[in-house]
């Protein structure tokens, strides 16, 4: 169950944000071994002075429409799986809502299942019944 924080400039429409979330979800399901409906996304929209980035570093030039994805996962995937996901997400975003590939930056953070609780204060590595 990846948890994704998405940072971008303020002022995008709800339809634009939904297209980003849908593009992310399809890439996770199609290329990153995530089941359908396993969707946890938080958007952070920033004023111009709150989103500072190098326009040319490692793949630019980036425009004001840059989108930064920080994906936290509960298990590590292979390098091939991760590369497939990167490509699929960029392709999906280019199709809808029309994001330039150069404006997409993705960072993964991997954690252990014991670092998660999906609810009720129960560690994800245990079932609700076992914790009671």
Secondary structure as UniProt FT lines:
FT   STRAND          3..9
FT   HELIX           14..31
FT   TURN            36..37
FT   STRAND          41..46
FT   HELIX           48..50
FT   TURN            57..59
FT   TURN            64..65
FT   STRAND          67..73
FT   HELIX           79..95
FT   TURN            96..97
FT   HELIX           101..103
FT   STRAND          104..110
FT   HELIX           113..115
FT   STRAND          117..119
FT   TURN            120..121
FT   STRAND          122..123
FT   TURN            124..125
FT   HELIX           128..131
//
